[in-house]
Amino acid sequence: MHNTAKIVNCLINIRQAPQTPPYIVLIMKLTKPFLFIFLPLCLFSPFLVNAQKPLEFFPDDEFILWCVDVNPLPFIDKPVKPKLPGVVICEQVWMEKNLDVAKYRNGDPIPKVTDTSKWTKLTTGAYCYFNNDSARYAAVYGKLYNWFAVNDPRGLAPKGWHIPSIEEWTALETCLTDTTAVGSSMKQTGTATWASPNTGATNSTGFKALPGGFRDFDGMFYFIGKLGYWWSSTEFYSRYAWGRNLKYFDDLIGRDGYKKQDGFSVRCLRD
């Protein structure tokens, strides 16, 4: 009766007090040499077991009643977005591909600017595709963003990620310098995307850097297949910001200050 009463009470708690955390009941019959587990007695479809926090534990001679806290499944009301894939390099977690979002983190749209004259006059965030050709370049290279989008307080990076500072880029470079040629270890191998000879490319880090070219502050597009440029979040004087680059003809990683109107690729770093 002791165990039966506890079971009934647990069921009553679930059915009559929905404001309290729901439970799943696990009953274990302790008979040697076997342990029989009967479950679930009261598992409702909108819930999933979280066995990390047992709420009640009732032992006696033959039975153990274990009420385990369960949490609502978030995908019932709102789909759960899968965590964006990342690659661990020198204790940093980098996004595996170039950013390709059309909205800031708060949901506001990022303007897509294709007109050359409008691009040159921008002082706020915008994006484009290389040569304004999304059908040909979007899936492989992602978008090109000006630095105003990178620096927008609404957040360009998805939740849980951020645009790396120049110091974080440098930390990656310093770490890789101890073991390999930095550019070689970051560039995607072969000449399907990189122009020949794609010097030294091994992609040993898994970074999969691609030569997405860039859009200059004058609105023109350059060097697809030959050079890749990535923004940092760090300003370099009032009209410039720091960026990094990789080239098809060497195994180094470059660093320079670029005009904020330039359109570069973006690679995010996990928070």
Rosetta silent file (secondary structure, phi, psi, omega in degrees, C-alpha in Angstrom):
SEQUENCE: MHNTAKIVNCLINIRQAPQTPPYIVLIMKLTKPFLFIFLPLCLFSPFLVNAQKPLEFFPDDEFILWCVDVNPLPFIDKPVKPKLPGVVICEQVWMEKNLDVAKYRNGDPIPKVTDTSKWTKLTTGAYCYFNNDSARYAAVYGKLYNWFAVNDPRGLAPKGWHIPSIEEWTALETCLTDTTAVGSSMKQTGTATWASPNTGATNSTGFKALPGGFRDFDGMFYFIGKLGYWWSSTEFYSRYAWGRNLKYFDDLIGRDGYKKQDGFSVRCLRD
SCORE:     score description
SCORE:     0.000 S_00000001
   1 L     0.000  -34.403 -178.961    0.000    0.000    0.000 S_00000001
   2 H   -57.107  -49.418 -178.986    2.840    2.317    0.742 S_00000001
   3 H   -69.407  -40.712  179.325    4.089    2.228   -2.855 S_00000001
   4 H   -60.037  -42.540  178.544    0.595    2.221   -4.370 S_00000001
   5 H   -60.983  -41.042 -179.418   -0.299    5.352   -2.411 S_00000001
   6 H   -65.952  -39.573  178.677    2.796    7.078   -3.648 S_00000001
   7 H   -62.895  -46.702  179.744    1.998    6.144   -7.244 S_00000001
   8 H   -60.257  -43.729  179.311   -1.553    7.460   -6.924 S_00000001
   9 H   -61.344  -40.814  179.427   -0.309   10.691   -5.392 S_00000001
  10 H   -63.523  -43.742  179.464    2.141   11.146   -8.213 S_00000001
  11 H   -65.104  -38.771  177.997   -0.567   10.598  -10.799 S_00000001
  12 H   -63.468  -40.793  178.570   -2.881   12.985   -8.996 S_00000001
  13 H   -59.132  -41.696 -178.654   -0.148   15.622   -8.984 S_00000001
  14 H   -66.711  -45.445 -170.801    0.246   15.305  -12.732 S_00000001
  15 H   -83.031  -30.610 -172.665   -3.431   15.379  -13.597 S_00000001
  16 H  -106.864   -9.743 -178.747   -4.789   17.834  -11.068 S_00000001
  17 L  -131.522   66.902 -175.983   -1.924   20.282  -10.596 S_00000001
  18 L   -64.376  -16.568  179.524   -0.656   21.193  -14.091 S_00000001
  19 L   -73.326  -16.487  178.099    1.006   24.312  -12.727 S_00000001
  20 L   -90.749  159.218 -179.810    3.552   22.072  -10.977 S_00000001
  21 L   -59.132  129.889  176.750    6.343   20.321  -12.871 S_00000001
  22 L   -69.593  161.414 -177.224    5.008   17.128  -14.493 S_00000001
  23 E  -128.357  154.693  161.601    6.638   13.815  -13.722 S_00000001
  24 E  -111.602  138.580 -176.234    7.428   10.542  -15.348 S_00000001
  25 E  -102.456  126.690  173.260    7.272    7.617  -12.958 S_00000001
  26 E  -110.777  125.389  177.071    9.892    4.898  -13.022 S_00000001
  27 E  -113.629  125.149 -179.927    9.157    1.810  -10.913 S_00000001
  28 E  -116.209  120.659  177.148   11.991   -0.571  -10.262 S_00000001
  29 E   -92.691  117.705 -175.223   11.297   -3.971   -8.725 S_00000001
  30 E   -91.115   87.888  176.813   14.384   -5.091   -6.890 S_00000001
  31 E  -122.159  126.172 -178.106   14.431   -8.869   -7.213 S_00000001
  32 L   -78.153  142.706   -0.508   17.680  -10.674   -7.339 S_00000001
  33 L   -93.958   18.411 -174.204   19.354  -11.316   -9.639 S_00000001
  34 E  -112.275  151.612  173.537   17.185   -9.215  -11.988 S_00000001
  35 E  -119.837  112.873 -178.858   16.126   -5.598  -11.984 S_00000001
  36 E   -97.485  130.362  179.141   12.817   -5.045  -13.774 S_00000001
  37 E  -116.146  121.500  179.410   12.010   -1.530  -14.929 S_00000001
  38 E  -109.787  118.927  179.025    8.427   -0.683  -15.863 S_00000001
  39 L  -159.591  156.758   -7.767    7.909    2.601  -17.669 S_00000001
  40 L   -95.020  148.376  172.952    6.248    4.807  -18.440 S_00000001
  41 L   -84.939  -33.904 -176.146    3.189    4.753  -16.221 S_00000001
  42 L  -145.203   65.183  177.641    2.355    8.382  -16.815 S_00000001
  43 L  -104.708  120.655  179.891    4.314    9.874  -19.693 S_00000001
  44 L   -96.132  142.786 -173.325    2.439   12.496  -21.690 S_00000001
  45 L   -57.987  -29.977 -179.898    3.403   13.099  -25.318 S_00000001
  46 L   -75.968    6.309 -173.202    4.218   16.835  -24.904 S_00000001
  47 E  -127.179  157.191 -179.191    7.021   16.049  -22.469 S_00000001
  48 E  -131.452  143.003 -176.557   10.494   14.599  -22.522 S_00000001
  49 E   -68.470  136.284  168.603   12.440   13.035  -19.666 S_00000001
  50 E  -123.976   94.875 -170.239   15.130   15.080  -17.979 S_00000001
  51 E   -84.517   11.248 -178.441   16.728   12.555  -15.641 S_00000001
  52 E   -79.177  -18.958 -176.230   19.288   14.964  -14.251 S_00000001
  53 E  -131.039   81.656  174.720   17.035   16.135  -11.408 S_00000001
  54 E   -64.790  128.814 -174.676   15.158   13.363   -9.576 S_00000001
  55 E   -92.108  -35.258 -179.521   12.518   15.130   -7.480 S_00000001
  56 E  -139.028  144.899 -176.765   11.323   12.336   -5.207 S_00000001
  57 E  -141.411  112.497 -173.221   12.871    9.047   -4.224 S_00000001
  58 E  -119.566   99.475  176.721   10.861    6.494   -2.199 S_00000001
  59 E   -89.883  151.221  162.222   12.640    3.258   -1.232 S_00000001
  60 L  -152.147 -159.447 -169.999   11.167    0.322    0.619 S_00000001
  61 L   -64.888  -39.324 -171.786   11.735   -3.403    0.801 S_00000001
  62 L  -118.484  -29.660 -172.878   10.723   -4.357   -2.735 S_00000001
  63 E  -122.504  152.152  169.620    9.963   -1.296   -4.826 S_00000001
  64 E  -123.898  126.830  174.819   11.519    2.054   -5.620 S_00000001
  65 E  -104.878  125.654 -175.331    9.357    4.843   -6.956 S_00000001
  66 E  -125.551  112.748  175.960   11.318    7.533   -8.756 S_00000001
  67 E   -95.490  122.142 -174.207    9.584   10.699   -9.959 S_00000001
  68 E  -113.899  133.048  179.634   11.737   12.463  -12.511 S_00000001
  69 E   -61.911  137.973  173.897   11.313   16.049  -13.623 S_00000001
  70 E  -127.526  150.018 -176.341   10.305   16.486  -17.259 S_00000001
  71 E  -115.681  149.012  176.703   10.349   19.631  -19.378 S_00000001
  72 E   -60.828  139.958  175.080    8.056   20.740  -22.230 S_00000001
  73 L   -73.569  119.932 -176.788    9.443   19.977  -25.655 S_00000001
  74 H   -63.872  -24.434 -176.131   10.155   23.364  -27.267 S_00000001
  75 H   -76.633   -3.223  177.262    9.447   22.066  -30.778 S_00000001
  76 H   -70.342  -42.186 -179.527    5.759   21.578  -29.950 S_00000001
  77 L   -98.694  -31.659 -175.366    5.078   25.309  -30.067 S_00000001
  78 L  -144.684  127.014 -178.577    8.172   26.573  -31.870 S_00000001
  79 L   -59.594  142.549  176.112   10.612   24.641  -34.037 S_00000001
  80 L   -91.633  122.665  178.473   14.082   24.206  -32.596 S_00000001
  81 L   -78.215  133.627  178.954   16.749   25.336  -35.016 S_00000001
  82 L   -64.845  146.842  178.803   19.690   22.954  -35.169 S_00000001
  83 L   -63.214  133.000 -179.997   22.940   24.322  -33.824 S_00000001
  84 L   -63.949  137.535 -177.045   25.045   25.681  -36.654 S_00000001
  85 L   -67.382  145.925  178.625   28.015   23.440  -37.327 S_00000001
  86 E  -136.914  160.282  177.556   31.408   24.587  -36.145 S_00000001
  87 E  -121.619  131.732 -178.222   34.995   23.414  -36.404 S_00000001
  88 E   -85.251  121.484  177.301   37.357   23.531  -33.417 S_00000001
  89 E  -133.611  117.045  177.294   40.686   25.160  -34.225 S_00000001
  90 L    52.391   46.603  177.373   43.130   26.033  -31.453 S_00000001
  91 L    67.420   10.522  170.697   40.386   26.028  -28.791 S_00000001
  92 E  -108.188  150.227  176.658   38.219   28.360  -30.887 S_00000001
  93 E  -113.096  111.608 -177.448   35.029   27.189  -32.602 S_00000001
  94 E  -102.632  145.686  173.115   34.655   28.674  -36.089 S_00000001
  95 E   -62.626  143.428 -173.637   31.654   28.480  -38.366 S_00000001
  96 L   -81.148   -8.090  179.285   32.325   25.984  -41.145 S_00000001
  97 L  -147.739  168.029  179.150   31.192   28.256  -43.964 S_00000001
  98 L   -67.402  148.823 -178.951   30.795   31.925  -44.801 S_00000001
  99 L   -64.320  143.966 -178.214   27.843   33.738  -43.332 S_00000001
 100 L  -146.217   54.279  179.688   24.722   33.888  -45.505 S_00000001
 101 L  -106.832  149.543  179.603   22.015   35.677  -43.517 S_00000001
 102 L  -112.265    4.436  178.375   19.641   38.357  -44.798 S_00000001
 103 E  -134.643  149.777  172.003   18.416   39.538  -41.387 S_00000001
 104 L   -71.190  168.585 -176.311   20.017   40.899  -38.280 S_00000001
 105 L   -58.795  -30.143 -178.866   19.764   38.842  -35.114 S_00000001
 106 L   -83.113   -0.514  177.886   16.710   40.820  -33.975 S_00000001
 107 L   100.528   -9.933  177.890   14.865   39.979  -37.222 S_00000001
 108 L   -68.313  139.479  179.975   15.295   43.287  -39.039 S_00000001
 109 E   -70.940  143.941  172.252   16.142   42.857  -42.736 S_00000001
 110 L   -92.061  124.326 -178.236   19.614   43.738  -43.991 S_00000001
 111 L   -59.529  134.427  172.494   19.269   45.809  -47.174 S_00000001
 112 E   -95.256  118.232 -175.457   20.406   44.075  -50.339 S_00000001
 113 L  -117.072  114.682  178.800   22.138   46.689  -52.484 S_00000001
 114 L  -102.453  -27.733 -176.539   22.987   45.840  -56.080 S_00000001
 115 L   -67.011  129.208 -176.324   23.262   49.343  -57.567 S_00000001
 116 H   -62.583  -47.106 -176.648   26.893   50.466  -57.905 S_00000001
 117 H   -66.853  -34.801  178.654   26.333   54.140  -57.165 S_00000001
 118 H   -70.311  -37.523  179.753   24.242   53.374  -54.071 S_00000001
 119 H   -60.046  -41.515 -176.131   26.862   50.935  -52.745 S_00000001
 120 H   -66.664  -22.373 -175.386   29.583   53.583  -52.829 S_00000001
 121 L  -100.383    2.736 -174.884   27.528   55.998  -50.707 S_00000001
 122 L   -66.110  138.820  171.023   26.484   53.581  -47.986 S_00000001
 123 L  -128.733    9.266  176.854   27.019   54.469  -44.342 S_00000001
 124 L  -131.475  170.115 -173.628   24.748   51.727  -42.999 S_00000001
 125 L   -64.488  144.485  177.541   24.725   47.943  -43.263 S_00000001
 126 L  -160.797  163.642  175.336   24.124   46.160  -46.558 S_00000001
 127 E  -138.766  168.233  173.119   24.952   42.949  -48.377 S_00000001
 128 E  -157.525  174.851  169.220   25.231   41.639  -51.916 S_00000001
 129 L  -107.365  155.312  179.047   26.353   38.574  -53.803 S_00000001
 130 H   -54.986  130.419  179.497   29.456   38.539  -55.932 S_00000001
 131 H    57.707   20.038 -178.125   28.623   40.179  -59.234 S_00000001
 132 H    56.245   30.842 -175.199   25.019   40.390  -57.943 S_00000001
 133 L  -118.011   85.351 -177.359   24.615   36.783  -59.076 S_00000001
 134 H   -69.997  -33.346 -178.062   23.042   34.766  -56.270 S_00000001
 135 H   -61.600  -35.210 -176.552   22.197   31.820  -58.518 S_00000001
 136 H   -90.232  -34.104 -167.987   25.850   31.226  -59.302 S_00000001
 137 H  -115.284  -19.862 -170.649   27.635   32.247  -56.093 S_00000001
 138 H   -61.688  -48.990 -173.237   25.316   32.201  -53.070 S_00000001
 139 H   -63.415  -31.482 -175.769   25.376   28.500  -52.228 S_00000001
 140 H   -91.362  -46.989 -169.016   29.166   28.252  -52.328 S_00000001
 141 H  -105.104  -12.553 -176.462   30.490   31.609  -51.123 S_00000001
 142 L    75.039 -164.329 -177.440   27.695   33.159  -49.091 S_00000001
 143 L   -93.195  161.662  169.995   27.056   36.891  -48.986 S_00000001
 144 E  -107.969  126.675 -177.683   29.410   39.874  -49.072 S_00000001
 145 E  -116.347  143.986  168.983   28.737   42.413  -46.292 S_00000001
 146 L   -79.158  168.368 -174.607   30.040   45.903  -45.765 S_00000001
 147 H   -72.232  -20.553  177.359   31.550   46.647  -42.355 S_00000001
 148 H   -63.598  -33.934  175.100   28.559   48.728  -41.318 S_00000001
 149 H   -69.687  -40.339  177.642   26.551   45.503  -41.228 S_00000001
 150 H   -58.220  -39.576 -173.499   29.299   43.817  -39.206 S_00000001
 151 L   -93.839    1.664 -176.963   29.198   46.624  -36.651 S_00000001
 152 L   -66.007  131.583 -176.758   25.427   47.064  -36.494 S_00000001
 153 L   -64.476  -15.644  177.673   24.192   46.833  -32.863 S_00000001
 154 L   -73.240  -13.181  174.285   21.277   44.614  -33.957 S_00000001
 155 L    90.423  113.336  176.215   23.803   41.842  -34.482 S_00000001
 156 L   -83.893  -38.675 -178.715   24.935   40.313  -37.749 S_00000001
 157 L   -73.819  145.980  175.416   26.045   36.991  -36.287 S_00000001
 158 L   -62.811  163.435  179.068   23.396   34.430  -35.293 S_00000001
 159 L   -57.577  135.442 -179.009   22.679   33.878  -31.613 S_00000001
 160 L    91.017   -2.377 -179.098   25.564   32.121  -29.902 S_00000001
 161 E  -130.447  165.540  173.971   28.101   33.487  -32.393 S_00000001
 162 E  -149.946  163.236  175.357   29.975   36.741  -32.965 S_00000001
 163 L   -78.617  126.688 -176.061   32.172   38.392  -35.569 S_00000001
 164 L   -66.081  141.041  173.528   35.787   37.764  -34.522 S_00000001
 165 L   -74.406  168.753  177.510   37.889   40.721  -33.465 S_00000001
 166 H   -64.952  -30.275  178.160   41.295   41.260  -35.046 S_00000001
 167 H   -67.045  -36.899  178.752   42.793   39.939  -31.807 S_00000001
 168 H   -71.435  -37.324  172.755   40.842   36.688  -32.180 S_00000001
 169 H   -61.210  -43.126 -178.557   41.979   36.340  -35.779 S_00000001
 170 H   -66.313  -36.789  177.256   45.553   36.955  -34.622 S_00000001
 171 H   -61.450  -40.558  176.623   45.227   34.349  -31.871 S_00000001
 172 H   -62.769  -47.304 -179.801   44.235   31.815  -34.527 S_00000001
 173 H   -59.856  -45.970 -178.249   47.165   32.822  -36.721 S_00000001
 174 H   -62.169  -42.539  179.500   49.640   32.643  -33.837 S_00000001
 175 H   -63.495  -45.745 -178.247   48.458   29.212  -32.797 S_00000001
 176 H   -70.402  -28.555 -179.558   48.636   27.794  -36.299 S_00000001
 177 H   -61.469  -27.009 -178.826   52.038   29.349  -36.958 S_00000001
 178 L   -70.100  -19.487 -172.950   53.512   27.004  -34.375 S_00000001
 179 L  -126.392  -19.156 -171.015   52.604   23.933  -36.417 S_00000001
 180 L  -161.217  169.965  169.152   51.938   24.804  -40.047 S_00000001
 181 L   -74.244  123.242 -168.859   51.761   27.439  -42.761 S_00000001
 182 H   -59.987  -51.284 -178.204   48.625   29.314  -41.752 S_00000001
 183 H   -60.917  -39.788  179.250   47.130   29.937  -45.172 S_00000001
 184 H   -59.084  -44.667 -174.417   47.756   26.362  -46.293 S_00000001
 185 H   -73.169  -15.415 -177.441   45.969   24.889  -43.325 S_00000001
 186 H  -101.359  -23.955 -174.404   42.899   27.093  -43.805 S_00000001
 187 E   -79.921  138.976  172.630   42.346   26.950  -47.579 S_00000001
 188 L   -61.117  142.724 -176.281   40.052   24.427  -49.201 S_00000001
 189 L   -78.530  166.055  173.817   42.067   21.995  -51.280 S_00000001
 190 L    80.565 -175.025 -177.600   42.091   21.595  -55.043 S_00000001
 191 L  -123.798   22.276  175.260   41.269   23.993  -57.857 S_00000001
 192 L   -71.061  -35.467  178.135   37.515   23.552  -58.146 S_00000001
 193 L  -114.212  -38.416  177.241   37.001   26.835  -56.300 S_00000001
 194 L   -87.451  143.207  174.799   40.544   28.199  -55.943 S_00000001
 195 L   -68.532  152.032  175.840   42.565   29.179  -59.004 S_00000001
 196 L   -68.602  138.299   15.124   45.661   27.160  -59.772 S_00000001
 197 L   -97.117    1.157 -176.126   48.106   26.583  -58.171 S_00000001
 198 L    45.992   60.660 -168.850   46.284   27.150  -54.841 S_00000001
 199 L   -52.277  123.119  169.688   49.683   27.058  -53.205 S_00000001
 200 L    73.109   -0.205 -171.103   50.131   24.719  -50.278 S_00000001
 201 L   -60.425  126.517  176.897   46.409   24.197  -49.569 S_00000001
 202 L  -126.920  -21.893 -174.429   45.758   21.309  -47.171 S_00000001
 203 L    50.147   35.980 -177.300   42.670   22.460  -45.212 S_00000001
 204 L   -65.739  -20.436  178.318   44.187   20.569  -42.275 S_00000001
 205 L   -85.125  -19.316 -174.119   42.217   22.764  -39.847 S_00000001
 206 L    83.369    9.123 -178.201   38.861   22.119  -41.507 S_00000001
 207 L   -66.947  -32.062  176.524   38.291   25.875  -41.942 S_00000001
 208 L    58.675   46.163  179.054   37.451   25.378  -45.658 S_00000001
 209 E   -65.194  133.848 -178.951   38.344   28.926  -46.700 S_00000001
 210 L  -121.073  150.338 -176.921   37.019   29.801  -50.149 S_00000001
 211 L   -85.561   80.131 -175.755   38.016   32.614  -52.515 S_00000001
 212 L   -80.899    3.170 -178.562   34.796   34.622  -52.542 S_00000001
 213 E    65.704 -160.617  177.624   36.426   37.761  -53.940 S_00000001
 214 E  -159.021  165.326  172.113   35.151   41.113  -52.732 S_00000001
 215 E  -108.889  121.541 -177.383   33.154   44.174  -53.662 S_00000001
 216 L   -73.261  163.795  177.780   35.261   47.294  -53.610 S_00000001
 217 L   -61.393  -18.881  177.568   34.102   50.585  -52.103 S_00000001
 218 L   -83.790    0.928  177.175   33.642   51.774  -55.708 S_00000001
 219 L    91.002   -4.832 -179.171   30.920   49.127  -56.170 S_00000001
 220 L   -89.878  158.208 -177.333   32.928   46.906  -58.520 S_00000001
 221 E  -108.548  141.811 -175.419   33.627   43.194  -57.983 S_00000001
 222 E  -142.558  147.491  159.762   37.083   41.615  -58.012 S_00000001
 223 L    65.926   30.890  171.606   39.066   38.367  -57.682 S_00000001
 224 L   -61.323  135.866 -179.757   36.473   35.623  -57.330 S_00000001
 225 L    85.165  -10.165 -176.544   38.359   32.303  -57.300 S_00000001
 226 L  -118.367  -38.418 -177.097   41.657   33.992  -56.462 S_00000001
 227 E  -133.325  147.464  172.584   41.335   35.855  -53.173 S_00000001
 228 E  -123.756  135.537 -179.721   39.192   35.561  -50.085 S_00000001
 229 E  -125.152  138.540  179.738   38.561   38.455  -47.677 S_00000001
 230 E  -134.221  135.039  179.227   36.979   38.301  -44.224 S_00000001
 231 E   -75.226  151.973  160.099   36.008   41.118  -41.900 S_00000001
 232 E  -106.159  171.503  178.372   36.982   41.473  -38.275 S_00000001
 233 E   -89.790    5.332 -171.739   34.835   43.441  -35.853 S_00000001
 234 E   -98.479  126.947  178.285   37.703   45.824  -35.093 S_00000001
 235 E   -73.573  148.471  177.207   37.799   49.366  -36.429 S_00000001
 236 E  -131.512   93.844 -171.018   40.997   50.747  -37.960 S_00000001
 237 L    65.422  178.454 -169.508   40.742   54.534  -37.895 S_00000001
 238 L   -72.125  -30.916 -175.835   37.432   56.215  -38.599 S_00000001
 239 L  -106.394    2.869 -173.983   36.926   55.113  -42.224 S_00000001
 240 E  -131.401  160.430  174.149   38.614   51.707  -42.090 S_00000001
 241 E  -142.194  156.587 -178.881   38.337   48.357  -40.337 S_00000001
 242 E   -76.489  143.241  174.199   40.647   45.369  -40.038 S_00000001
 243 E  -143.003  166.424  176.755   40.250   42.360  -42.298 S_00000001
 244 E  -121.444  156.364 -178.706   42.119   39.171  -43.176 S_00000001
 245 E  -145.216  153.936  174.490   42.770   37.636  -46.587 S_00000001
 246 E  -129.097  149.698 -173.118   43.983   34.458  -48.256 S_00000001
 247 E  -128.770  156.035 -178.852   45.417   34.127  -51.776 S_00000001
 248 L   -76.254  -18.688 -171.475   45.699   31.448  -54.422 S_00000001
 249 L  -104.734    2.750  173.978   49.423   32.054  -55.026 S_00000001
 250 L  -149.046  177.974 -176.078   50.860   31.724  -51.482 S_00000001
 251 L  -114.021   28.155 -178.033   50.332   29.975  -48.159 S_00000001
 252 L  -105.278  167.220  171.198   50.123   33.049  -45.911 S_00000001
 253 E  -116.475  125.679 -176.062   47.267   34.896  -44.257 S_00000001
 254 E   -91.657  161.574  178.935   47.198   38.640  -44.886 S_00000001
 255 E  -142.968  134.489  179.389   46.057   41.473  -42.640 S_00000001
 256 E  -162.082  167.153  172.349   45.190   45.010  -43.619 S_00000001
 257 E   -95.920  134.012 -175.386   42.844   47.912  -42.986 S_00000001
 258 E  -127.123  152.899  178.536   40.037   48.233  -45.520 S_00000001
 259 E   -63.496  140.505 -175.482   37.391   50.829  -46.251 S_00000001
 260 L   -64.883  -19.009  177.572   34.161   50.141  -44.418 S_00000001
 261 L   -78.459  -11.776  179.372   32.230   50.321  -47.709 S_00000001
 262 L   -63.685  148.122  177.363   34.063   47.211  -49.002 S_00000001
 263 E  -105.353  112.035 -178.173   32.010   44.044  -49.287 S_00000001
 264 E  -120.408  165.246  169.469   33.755   41.017  -47.690 S_00000001
 265 E   -70.617  161.931  177.144   32.860   37.551  -46.566 S_00000001
 266 L  -132.026  132.061  174.419   32.144   36.990  -42.874 S_00000001
 267 L  -122.913  127.235 -172.596   33.103   33.975  -40.799 S_00000001
 268 L   -93.881  158.157  179.476   31.687   33.758  -37.271 S_00000001
 269 E  -121.336  136.064 -178.109   33.227   32.559  -34.032 S_00000001
 270 E   -70.507  140.355  179.552   31.212   30.813  -31.324 S_00000001
 271 L   -60.836    0.000    0.000   30.693   32.770  -28.101 S_00000001
